[in-house]
Amino acid sequence: MKFMEKREPVKLGNYLFYYNIALVILNLHIFTQVFYYTTKAGYNYSCQKVVYTDDENELQIAKALWWFYFSKCVEMLDTIFFVLRKKNNQVSFLHVYHHASMFPLWWIGVKWVAGGQSFFGAMINSFIHVVMYGYYGLSALGPHMQKYLWWKRYLTMMQLTQFYIGMIYTLQSLYFDCDFPKWMQYAGFCYGATIIALFLNFYIQTYIRRPARSKAAKKESNGKVKSSEANGHIFNDKPATNGHVETKKHK
């Protein structure tokens, strides 16, 4: 941020669109590969141990999980783009915490447990990211796309749902005493709890409290338009994904 403090914002133009579409394609590849080869290998969705063999299906699953790990490195560019565009308000604690933690966590995953129970979290998260980066791609095309992005709130709901599903998956794995490192399951559960707490706070602040404050402010103004809004000032309006925010004009 200090690097850009005295510099003009970098205009990335269509580069952001192509970046987001590239991540849509990458995550779609990961999702389809994990789903196809785990189904072919007969993976159990309740309890699946890691199989350390040269079986073709297991090797393909491990390869797909490595690409998932690699995608977490690529996604760190999100933060760099925010800084270059001087969108410092978008570099929230949720954004930094989530992006900074996923990379080392999945380094552990692909190094020791590239298969087994690990497949489930990668599969559902890559699917969510197909939708999420599709949203970002459309948003990067410009303000004229805003009318097609009404579903951002539901995207946050999808994010939260995947975390809840992941927590349930971990709990049932512990209940059935699956042959999978226990410390990883407990660590994953604790990490999931922190992510859910942060996303819930994001959802409440963005979609419950903020609209309520806006409604109260409009009522208090007794039908008068605020001067800042009349002058077309830009306000921040957080969308429904991964701690990112975008800007748009209030009417």
Phi, psi and omega in degrees: 000321179294329179300324182264000187305318183250019181245157176285149177301141179279129178269109184271343176053229184287349180301322179296321179298312181294324177299312181294321178293323177299321179287329173299313181295316180298313181291327176295320177299314181299312181301311183293322180293314180295314181297314184295310186283330175289325176293316179296324180279354179073037180299144179265127183281352177266318184203114182226117178278162177282132179252109182268077179225177177265020177302135185302319180297317180294322178294321179292323177295315179299320179296316179296321178292328175295318177297326177296315176300316179298324180297330180290332174289315180300319184295345175295342176297336176309312183294319179299318179295321177300315182294316180298326180271002181059038175263059187298332179293342180278344178274070183280168177299318178301314180299309183295315182299314183294312182290321182288332183273327184295324182297307179293327179297318181279343168297317175298318182298310184285339180283320186244332184224059180279065182158196180060219183300340182297334187298326190294311181298319180294322183293311182287327180291321178293326176295315178299323182288336172299313180292317184296310181286339170295319176298313179298320180299315177296318181297326182290346181286343176128173183301333182293347180271353184303325182293342178264000185249032181293344188268015183298326178297322181288336175292320175297321177298321177296319178300311180297319180299319180296324179291320177297318178298319178297322179294316179297319179299317179293318180297317180291330176295319177291321180298317181275003178054055182295151179279074182210141184313119184296321183297328178291323179292317179293319179296319179296322179295315180295318178297317179300323180296320180292321180294318179298317180300316181292319180290324177297317177299317177301315182295315182297314181295322186276319190249353180242301185287317182297312177299324179295319179293320179296319180295318180294322180293321179294320180294321182292328182286352175057041176086002180271147180271132178293144183297323181295323179288322181294330179275004175075030177292152182264133176247161178268134180227107186287134175271190194261033186220125161051028180077005177280156173225157176231168180246143174206159180280138171274139179259000000 
